[in-house]
Amino acid sequence: MASLVSCPHCGLRPKEEFTIKGAALRRPAPDAPSDVWLDHVYLRDNPRGEYEEYWHHTAGCRRWLVVSRNTATHETGMVRDAAAALKAETTA
């Protein structure tokens, strides 16, 4: 059986319906120095364990999600809508 991901809009769906698009890290300010942007884009840590990533539900609701994934076991944990996560982050 395929690994399942709990989409907040579609329910449990096979992992193959999703496309992993990258780390869900806070971006530097637009006017940040170029060395800060260089570090953000190219020189990030590659942690072992829980990590948040942007996933796109390509073969489903086509929404952007933030998925917590264990980089050692590939198990997925918490999944939330990326727009809601960004809104909560900016109001906090």
C-alpha positions as CSV (number, residue, x, y, z in Angstrom):
1,M,0.0,0.0,0.0
2,A,1.2,3.5,-0.8
3,S,2.2,6.0,1.9
4,L,-0.7,8.2,2.7
5,V,-0.7,12.0,3.4
6,S,-3.5,13.7,5.2
7,C,-4.5,16.6,3.0
8,P,-6.5,19.1,5.0
9,H,-8.8,19.6,2.0
10,C,-9.0,16.1,0.5
11,G,-8.4,13.7,3.4
12,L,-6.0,10.8,3.2
13,R,-4.4,10.6,-0.2
14,P,-1.5,8.6,-1.7
15,K,1.9,10.4,-1.4
16,E,2.3,10.0,-5.2
17,E,-0.4,12.7,-5.7
18,F,2.0,15.3,-4.2
19,T,5.1,17.1,-5.5
20,I,7.7,18.2,-2.9
21,K,8.8,21.7,-3.7
22,G,11.4,22.6,-1.0
23,A,12.1,23.7,2.5
24,A,9.5,25.8,4.3
25,L,11.8,28.4,5.7
26,R,11.2,32.0,6.5
27,R,12.5,34.2,3.7
28,P,14.8,37.1,4.4
29,A,13.5,40.6,4.0
30,P,13.4,41.8,0.4
31,D,16.1,44.4,1.2
32,A,18.3,42.0,3.1
33,P,22.0,42.0,2.0
34,S,23.0,39.7,-0.8
35,D,25.1,37.4,1.6
36,V,21.9,36.7,3.6
37,W,20.1,35.8,0.4
38,L,23.0,33.6,-0.7
39,D,22.9,31.7,2.5
40,H,19.1,31.3,2.3
41,V,19.1,30.0,-1.2
42,Y,22.3,27.9,-1.4
43,L,23.9,27.3,2.0
44,R,21.2,25.7,4.2
45,D,21.6,22.9,6.7
46,N,20.4,19.5,5.6
47,P,19.0,18.3,9.0
48,R,18.2,14.7,10.0
49,G,14.8,14.3,11.5
50,E,11.7,16.5,11.4
51,Y,11.7,19.1,8.7
52,E,8.9,21.3,7.2
53,E,8.6,21.4,3.4
54,Y,6.3,22.9,0.9
55,W,4.3,20.3,-1.0
56,H,1.9,20.9,-3.9
57,H,-1.2,18.6,-4.1
58,T,-0.6,18.3,-7.9
59,A,-3.1,15.5,-8.5
60,G,-5.7,16.6,-6.1
61,C,-7.0,20.0,-4.8
62,R,-3.8,21.7,-6.2
63,R,-3.3,23.6,-3.0
64,W,0.1,24.4,-1.4
65,L,0.7,22.6,1.9
66,V,3.3,22.7,4.6
67,V,4.2,19.1,5.5
68,S,6.3,18.0,8.4
69,R,8.5,15.1,7.2
70,N,11.1,13.0,8.9
71,T,14.2,13.1,6.6
72,A,15.5,9.8,8.0
73,T,12.3,7.7,7.8
74,H,10.3,9.8,5.2
75,E,7.3,9.5,7.5
76,T,4.9,12.5,7.2
77,G,3.5,14.2,10.2
78,M,1.5,17.4,10.5
79,V,0.1,18.8,7.3
80,R,-1.4,22.3,7.0
81,D,-2.5,24.7,4.3
82,A,0.4,26.9,3.3
83,A,-1.7,30.0,3.0
84,A,-3.2,29.6,6.5
85,A,0.3,28.9,7.9
86,L,1.6,32.1,6.3
87,K,-1.3,34.1,7.5
88,A,-0.8,32.8,11.1
89,E,2.9,33.5,10.9
90,T,2.4,37.1,9.8
91,T,-0.2,37.9,12.4
92,A,1.8,36.4,15.3
